[in-house]
Amino acid sequence: MFNIIHLNTAFKVDLIVRKQRAYAKEEFRRRQSVEFLGKECWFASPEDTILAKLEWSKKGQSERQYQDALGVADIQQDALDWGYLQTWGERLGIGNLYSRLRHEAERE
């Protein structure tokens, strides 16, 4: 993983090299094309952003990554594929963090 920062605006983009595991292939397949600053750009889906942040949260024991995931869930809540999140959360070994996120997102 590495990032690019536009110094004049402090805009930062994280670039992540795709791994070979099954989830990474699915995540890449689900990426979404968005026009950004007049150019076609590809971004991870909201669900896959949430899963990535939950994995980072578990690996680094980072509450910040968890809170970032919760923020995405709060904003995208009605549009999220909760079944996809649950399935991959369990497969990735982050089912407990997914359950916590789902519970907290529903309360807000």
Secondary structure, 3 states (H helix, E strand, C coil): CEEEEECCCCEEEEECCCCCCHHHHHHHHCCEEEEECCEEEEECCHHHHHHHHHHHHHHHCCHHHHHHHHHHHHHHHHHCCHHHHHHHHHHCCCHHHHHHHHHHHHHC
